[in-house]
């Protein structure tokens, strides 16, 4: 770490300690949120602005931009800061946005209806952890996870909840296959068959959740499969063997 980086960290920590005040867990007023959003939209109508939230610094707000980016803004929205804010904690600086995104992912996973996911339960009689997996049936490493890793996780008390993320997009062959699995009477058997390169009857039922899950994946920053989420919202990109996943989840 060079001297400039160290000085930057010290300055951030100093700012946080000097200006941070306790903020109650309450929503931002409609008037403030509207003022900020309207001002930013007037400058950049091409951008998509999301929720406005308070930060731990008085008068400074956090607003989501184009789903996965953030700006820090004042109450009037006339000035914006693009960059990272750090929370000075004992022994470390923690990126505030990283904390925010992790919490956002957790909250979104917590409200997904169980009927919309394909669940492979723990085989131990007790669920020690829940692992969400965004998958594509035409993905080599998704098949590898399903056929080599899933059983080991289930045997160690992990419940795996599959969500669909057809990488080729809505309306693609992968989308049709996955929709047919989600619409099948035996979803687990149908998904397993597709993972083994078998064919299943096409069944594109109404009100299927595939498009919503694909949009959700994009919203939380997923770009490929398999992508896994832990119960606390931590995102794990790419294939991981069972041994590594069990360590990450704290299961010995």
C-alpha positions, 0 to 999 in steps of 0.5 A: 500500500503506497503513501497516497493510499494510506493518506486517503484511508486516514482522511476517510476515517477522519471524515467518518469519525468527525461527521458521522452521527447516529441515524435511526432506521427510518425512510427518507422523506418523500420530499427529499427523495423527490428533490434529489431524483428530480434534480439528477434526472434533469441533468441525466435523463438517460440514467435510471435512478432508484431508491434514495437512502440515508447514510451515516453522514448527516445530509448525505444520501445514497442513490442507486443508478442503473441498478448496480451503481451508486452516487452519494448526493446532498439533500438538493441533489445538485452535487454528486460524488461517485466513489467509495465510502468506507466504514472505519471499523476495528482493524479494517475499512469496510466499503459502505456500498458493498455492505449495502449491496449484500444486505439488498441481495439478502432482502431480495432472496428472503422474499422469493416465494418458495413455490418459485424455486426448485428446492433440493433439501438437506438430507440430514434431517436438519438444514444447516444452511441455505444456498441459492443457485442461479443456474442455466441448464445449458451451462457446463459448470452448472451441470457439474455443480448439479451432478458432482456437488449438489449431493455432497452439500445435501448430505452435509445439511445444505438446502439448495434453492435453484433460480433460473438464469437463462444466459441466452435471454428470454425466449431462447431455447434455454429459457424454454427448457427451464420454463418446462422444468419449472412448469413440470409436475415433478420440478426436481426430476425435470431439472435433473433430466435437463442437467443430464442432457435429456429432453423433457416435454415442452410446457410453457405454463402461464405465470411462470417465474423464469423472466422474473428470476432472470431480471432479478439476477441482472438486478443484483449483478449476476452476469453468468452461471452458476452464481451462488448466494449465501444466506447473508447475501454474499455473492459467489461467482462461478463453480465451487466444489462442495468442500470449498462451499462448506468452508465458506458456509462454516459447515465442518 
